[in-house]
Amino acid sequence: MDAVIGAFGYTGKYITRLLLAQGRQVITLTGHPHRPNEFGGQVKALPFDSDHPDQLANSLEGVDTLYNTYWVRFDHGTTTFSGAVRNTQALFRAAKQAGVRRIVHTSITNPSLDSPLPYFRGKAQLEKDLQELGVPYAILRPTVLFGQEDILINNIAYLVRKFPFFAIPGDGEYPMQPIFVEDYARLAVQISSGKEDCTLDAVGPDIFSFNQLVELIASSLGRRLWLAHLPPSIALQLSRIIGWWMKDVTLTWDEYRGLSAGMLISSQPPTGRTRLADWLAANASQVGSRYASELERHYR
Ligand SMILES: NC(=O)c1ccc[n+]([C@@H]2O[C@H](COP(=O)([O-])OP(=O)(O)OC[C@H]3O[C@@H](n4cnc5c(N)ncnc54)[C@H](OP(=O)(O)O)[C@@H]3O)[C@@H](O)[C@H]2O)c1
């Protein structure tokens, strides 16, 4: 039996699909046990409540691999990065108490304890906690993930479909190296059978500047697009207006800072094979046809 934290979310769903296809039994610990999901009764949902550590450990009793994808994208209301760090630390301790064989943990490229960005700092803290826990582990560090339900690439496509121009914060030359979500899930499941502790970047075969990424999405959709390079504060203001219009948070300052600081690429060889251009060509009719809302997914 395996546990996938985030089985009803984006990446976790793909890991869960693979595990079920291999005949594995899967449970999840979740803050939203009643959220509709594609697995029906196949995935047992138990509460993810870090205030009850013994209950967490009981829930993980008999689990072979714990796949953790739980994290939050930004502080919002009572949901915070520091809370997500505490919840994940409680999860790690519970896994140890329950005798979990291996933890496959999802981090991010270039995490750092000194980072001014709480996303990257929190991820670095959790890597350190996991390395010191005493449970065998694999840490995977993805960049941007793309696939049917991703937010960033889908929502760029959504805006490209709606407007003849696209506001780019700054010069747009900052790089990113997206990985296909199904390649990521395969890697996670493969690495679960490894014996060695390891930390590995999970990145796709291509590096794009943000400008190239937006242009690629536009050309895949057959759209002509004018890239408007704006001072970051103005572009972020525009993204706030779009967020207000879509009742969502589209891009935060910290996310822009992470992007523009070149945090979303790797110096290691690619671990994913699927090319974004090929995927976009195959999915052009769907990508961006509906806006994907972070707040809708996690707060309503
Ligand atoms: N998506 C990307 O492009 C990307 C890029 C780099 C790294 N990552 C990392 O990959 C992992 C998975 O990302 P993802 O996009 O697949 O995540 P996700 O589906 O948005 O979230 C994974 C799980 O975390 C919990 N969660 C997320 N936001 C929450 C909130 N605001 N409040 C409470 N719980 C929340 C949810 O669990 P429940 O609803 O079951 O409680 C959700 O199923 C994360 O660790 C992320 O840092 C993602």
The ligand as a Gaussian input file, in Angstrom:
#p B3LYP/6-31G(d) Opt

LIG

0 1
 N        2.581000      22.866000     -10.521000
 C        3.807000      23.252000     -10.841000
 O        4.062000      23.798000     -11.918000
 C        4.939000      22.996000      -9.869000
 C        6.210000      23.475000     -10.159000
 C        7.266000      23.184000      -9.292000
 C        7.034000      22.462000      -8.134000
 N        5.782000      22.029000      -7.876000
 C        5.569000      21.263000      -6.676000
 O        4.868000      20.088000      -7.036000
 C        3.973000      19.715000      -5.988000
 C        2.628000      19.489000      -6.571000
 O        2.201000      20.662000      -7.236000
 P        0.732000      20.722000      -7.809000
 O        0.655000      21.932000      -8.667000
 O        0.381000      19.391000      -8.344000
 O       -0.046000      20.990000      -6.463000
 P       -1.594000      21.049000      -6.129000
 O       -2.337000      19.981000      -6.816000
 O       -2.060000      22.457000      -6.328000
 O       -1.513000      20.785000      -4.569000
 C       -1.158000      19.532000      -4.038000
 C       -1.971000      19.283000      -2.799000
 O       -1.616000      20.223000      -1.797000
 C       -2.776000      20.640000      -1.093000
 N       -2.936000      22.089000      -1.257000
 C       -2.548000      22.853000      -2.295000
 N       -2.879000      24.137000      -2.092000
 C       -3.488000      24.172000      -0.900000
 C       -4.064000      25.199000      -0.129000
 N       -4.053000      26.459000      -0.537000
 N       -4.596000      24.882000       1.064000
 C       -4.588000      23.615000       1.507000
 N       -4.056000      22.587000       0.814000
 C       -3.522000      22.864000      -0.366000
 C       -3.965000      19.928000      -1.699000
 O       -4.234000      18.776000      -0.923000
 P       -5.734000      18.399000      -0.423000
 O       -6.721000      19.206000      -1.206000
 O       -5.818000      16.937000      -0.664000
 O       -5.746000      18.736000       1.020000
 C       -3.471000      19.499000      -3.061000
 O       -4.039000      18.334000      -3.557000
 C        4.054000      20.820000      -4.948000
 O        4.886000      20.395000      -3.923000
 C        4.683000      21.981000      -5.687000
 O        5.441000      22.792000      -4.842000
 C        4.735000      22.280000      -8.708000

